[in-house]
Amino acid sequence: MSDWSSFLRSFRVSTLRCLRELRIFYFKKSSQRKTQRNLNIFYQFSYYKMKSKLTLLLLVFVLLFVVQCEAKKWKSLFNGQDLKGWTVHGNAKWSVKDGILIGEGGMGHIYTDVSCTNFEAKGMFKVSADGNSGFYFRANVPTDNPDGFPRGYEAQICHNQDAYTGWLWKPGKPTGKATELLTKDNEWFEYHIKAVGANIQFWIKGKLVMTYDDKEYTAGHFAIQGHNPGMKIEAKELFYREVKK
């Protein structure tokens, strides 16, 4: 009987020891699974957090790129419908027909409300036979005679004199010489002007024809000239954009 009691006691101790070890093993495994699950959650959180930061950084770069592109974008000077954004001085008569700005009838100038310092500007122009006109920039209305010649630079438009289309003029004075005459009366051509600091450049039909440095006029409006009775100047597709010095 005592042997049987000893056996039962020994069996009970062994069973309890096994159960305890099984419990320890279970909790270790459970703890490992929990730790791994926590690590997975941490890694996922870190990944999404990093992804969010990268997305935000990308959005910032895109925004800066868009702002830069907008700054470089050409802006219209003429709406093709009326004279909104322009101011007339002098005797020339100005009108709009079929999307074209037309000046005729005598001496006078039409100024944009836009004022620029460093810029590029371009437009399509056509002048009648024996006509004389100009595309002014950094130009201001003379205070002593508002109907007089603008105080600023002029990109000449004229085919009947030595200082022809492509020359740079200052009030009453041919200043920057064009390399060649590329235009004719009654034919459309593209004028492209760039003025940055003292440096001034003209392109006609995509060809560089004039480069000159001058510091006299630093800021002002764009303007178009009507010069003499019987002539007609036409302009369309007028654009500008400001540039950094």
C-alpha positions as CSV (number, residue, x, y, z in Angstrom):
1,M,0.0,0.0,0.0
2,S,2.8,2.3,0.8
3,D,4.3,1.6,-2.6
4,W,1.1,2.6,-4.3
5,S,0.9,5.8,-2.3
6,S,4.5,6.7,-3.2
7,F,3.7,6.1,-6.9
8,L,0.7,8.3,-6.8
9,R,2.6,11.1,-5.0
10,S,5.4,10.9,-7.5
11,F,3.0,10.8,-10.5
12,R,1.2,13.9,-9.1
13,V,4.5,15.8,-8.7
14,S,5.6,14.9,-12.2
15,T,2.3,15.9,-13.7
16,L,2.3,19.3,-12.0
17,R,5.9,19.8,-13.1
18,C,4.9,19.0,-16.7
19,L,1.9,21.3,-16.6
20,R,4.1,24.1,-15.2
21,E,6.6,23.7,-18.0
22,L,3.9,23.5,-20.6
23,R,2.5,26.8,-19.2
24,I,5.9,28.5,-19.3
25,F,6.4,27.3,-22.8
26,Y,2.9,28.5,-23.9
27,F,3.5,32.0,-22.4
28,K,6.9,32.2,-24.0
29,K,5.4,31.5,-27.4
30,S,2.5,33.8,-26.8
31,S,4.9,36.5,-25.7
32,Q,7.0,36.0,-28.8
33,R,3.9,36.1,-31.1
34,K,2.8,39.3,-29.3
35,T,6.2,40.9,-29.6
36,Q,6.3,40.0,-33.3
37,R,2.8,41.4,-33.8
38,N,3.9,44.6,-32.1
39,L,7.0,44.8,-34.2
40,N,4.9,44.3,-37.3
41,I,2.5,47.1,-36.2
42,F,5.6,49.4,-35.5
43,Y,7.1,48.6,-38.9
44,Q,3.8,49.3,-40.7
45,F,3.3,52.5,-38.8
46,S,6.9,53.6,-39.6
47,Y,6.4,52.7,-43.2
48,Y,3.2,54.7,-43.6
49,K,4.6,57.6,-41.6
50,M,7.7,57.7,-43.9
51,K,5.4,57.4,-47.0
52,S,3.3,60.3,-45.8
53,K,6.3,62.5,-45.3
54,L,7.6,61.6,-48.8
55,T,4.2,62.3,-50.2
56,L,4.1,65.7,-48.5
57,L,7.6,66.5,-49.7
58,L,6.6,65.5,-53.2
59,L,3.6,67.8,-53.0
60,V,5.7,70.7,-51.9
61,F,8.1,70.2,-54.8
62,V,5.2,70.0,-57.2
63,L,3.7,73.2,-55.8
64,L,7.0,75.0,-56.1
65,F,7.3,73.7,-59.7
66,V,3.8,75.0,-60.6
67,V,4.5,78.4,-59.0
68,Q,7.7,78.6,-61.0
69,C,5.9,77.6,-64.2
70,E,3.2,80.2,-63.6
71,A,5.9,82.9,-63.1
72,K,7.4,81.9,-66.5
73,K,4.0,81.8,-68.2
74,W,3.2,84.3,-70.9
75,K,0.5,86.7,-70.0
76,S,-1.8,88.5,-72.5
77,L,-1.6,92.2,-73.1
78,F,-4.6,92.3,-75.4
79,N,-7.9,90.5,-75.1
80,G,-8.7,90.6,-78.8
81,Q,-12.2,92.1,-78.1
82,D,-11.8,95.7,-76.9
83,L,-9.4,98.3,-75.5
84,K,-9.7,97.2,-71.9
85,G,-6.3,97.5,-70.2
86,W,-5.1,100.2,-72.6
87,T,-5.0,104.1,-72.4
88,V,-5.0,106.3,-75.5
89,H,-3.0,109.6,-75.9
90,G,-2.8,111.7,-79.0
91,N,-4.7,112.0,-82.2
92,A,-4.5,108.4,-83.5
93,K,-7.8,106.4,-83.5
94,W,-7.7,103.0,-82.1
95,S,-10.2,100.1,-82.6
96,V,-10.5,96.4,-82.5
97,K,-11.7,94.2,-85.4
98,D,-11.5,90.5,-85.8
99,G,-9.2,90.1,-82.9
100,I,-6.8,92.8,-84.2
101,L,-5.8,96.1,-82.5
102,I,-5.8,98.8,-85.2
103,G,-4.3,102.3,-85.1
104,E,-4.8,104.9,-87.8
105,G,-5.5,108.6,-88.4
106,G,-2.4,110.4,-87.2
107,M,0.1,110.8,-84.4
108,G,-0.7,109.1,-81.1
109,H,0.1,106.3,-78.7
110,I,-1.9,103.6,-76.9
111,Y,-0.4,102.5,-73.5
112,T,-1.0,99.3,-71.6
113,D,-1.9,99.4,-67.9
114,V,0.8,96.8,-67.4
115,S,4.2,98.1,-66.3
116,C,7.5,96.1,-66.3
117,T,11.1,96.3,-65.5
118,N,12.8,93.0,-66.6
119,F,10.7,91.1,-69.1
120,E,10.2,89.4,-72.4
121,A,7.4,90.6,-74.8
122,K,6.2,89.4,-78.2
123,G,3.6,90.1,-80.7
124,M,2.5,90.1,-84.3
125,F,2.6,93.4,-86.2
126,K,1.7,94.7,-89.7
127,V,2.2,98.3,-91.0
128,S,0.8,99.8,-94.1
129,A,2.9,101.2,-97.0
130,D,4.7,104.4,-96.0
131,G,3.7,103.8,-92.4
132,N,5.8,104.4,-89.3
133,S,5.1,102.9,-85.9
134,G,6.8,101.3,-83.0
135,F,6.4,98.9,-80.1
136,Y,7.4,100.8,-76.9
137,F,8.6,99.3,-73.6
138,R,9.7,100.7,-70.3
139,A,7.7,103.7,-71.6
140,N,5.9,106.4,-69.6
141,V,3.6,109.3,-70.6
142,P,5.6,112.6,-70.7
143,T,4.2,114.8,-67.9
144,D,4.9,118.0,-69.8
145,N,3.0,116.8,-73.0
146,P,0.9,113.7,-72.5
147,D,0.2,113.5,-76.3
148,G,3.9,113.6,-77.1
149,F,6.4,110.8,-77.7
150,P,6.7,108.3,-74.8
151,R,9.7,108.5,-72.5
152,G,11.2,105.1,-73.0
153,Y,12.5,102.6,-75.6
154,E,11.0,101.9,-79.0
155,A,11.3,98.8,-81.1
156,Q,11.0,100.4,-84.5
157,I,8.4,99.4,-87.1
158,C,9.2,101.2,-90.4
159,H,10.4,100.2,-93.8
160,N,11.0,103.6,-95.5
161,Q,14.0,104.9,-93.6
162,D,17.5,103.9,-92.7
163,A,16.7,103.2,-89.0
164,Y,14.2,100.5,-90.1
165,T,12.3,97.7,-88.3
166,G,14.5,96.1,-85.8
167,W,16.4,99.2,-84.7
168,L,16.2,100.4,-81.1
169,W,15.1,104.0,-80.7
170,K,15.1,106.4,-77.8
171,P,12.9,109.6,-78.1
172,G,13.8,111.1,-81.5
173,K,17.1,109.1,-81.7
174,P,18.0,105.8,-83.4
175,T,20.2,104.1,-80.8
176,G,20.7,100.3,-81.3
177,K,21.4,99.2,-84.9
178,A,19.6,96.2,-86.5
179,T,21.8,93.8,-88.4
180,E,19.3,93.5,-91.3
181,L,15.8,94.3,-92.5
182,L,13.6,91.2,-92.5
183,T,10.1,92.7,-92.9
184,K,8.0,94.3,-95.5
185,D,4.9,96.6,-95.7
186,N,1.5,95.0,-95.3
187,E,3.0,91.7,-94.1
188,W,2.6,90.2,-90.6
189,F,5.8,89.5,-88.7
190,E,6.7,88.5,-85.1
191,Y,8.6,90.9,-82.9
192,H,10.2,89.5,-79.7
193,I,11.8,91.8,-77.2
194,K,13.9,91.0,-74.1
195,A,15.0,93.6,-71.6
196,V,17.0,92.6,-68.5
197,G,18.8,95.3,-66.6
198,A,20.7,97.3,-69.2
199,N,20.7,94.6,-71.8
200,I,18.1,94.9,-74.6
201,Q,17.6,92.3,-77.4
202,F,15.3,92.1,-80.4
203,W,14.3,89.1,-82.5
204,I,12.3,89.3,-85.7
205,K,10.8,86.2,-87.2
206,G,12.9,84.3,-84.6
207,K,16.2,85.8,-85.6
208,L,18.3,88.0,-83.3
209,V,18.8,91.3,-85.1
210,M,19.7,93.8,-82.3
211,T,21.6,93.8,-79.0
212,Y,22.3,96.9,-77.1
213,D,23.1,98.0,-73.5
214,D,21.5,101.2,-72.1
215,K,20.6,102.2,-68.6
216,E,18.4,105.3,-69.1
217,Y,15.0,103.8,-68.8
218,T,14.5,101.1,-66.1
219,A,10.7,100.6,-65.9
220,G,7.5,101.6,-67.6
221,H,4.6,100.5,-69.8
222,F,4.2,98.9,-73.2
223,A,2.8,101.2,-76.0
224,I,2.1,101.2,-79.7
225,Q,2.6,104.2,-81.9
226,G,0.5,105.7,-84.7
227,H,2.7,108.1,-86.5
228,N,1.3,109.9,-89.6
229,P,-2.0,110.5,-91.3
230,G,-3.0,107.8,-93.9
231,M,-1.0,105.0,-92.3
232,K,-2.3,102.0,-90.4
233,I,-0.6,99.8,-87.8
234,E,-2.1,96.5,-86.8
235,A,-1.2,94.2,-83.8
236,K,-2.3,90.9,-82.4
237,E,-1.2,88.1,-80.1
238,L,0.5,90.5,-77.7
239,F,2.1,88.8,-74.7
240,Y,4.7,89.4,-72.0
241,R,6.3,87.6,-69.1
242,E,8.5,89.0,-66.3
243,V,12.0,87.6,-65.9
244,K,14.5,87.7,-63.1
245,K,17.6,89.8,-63.5
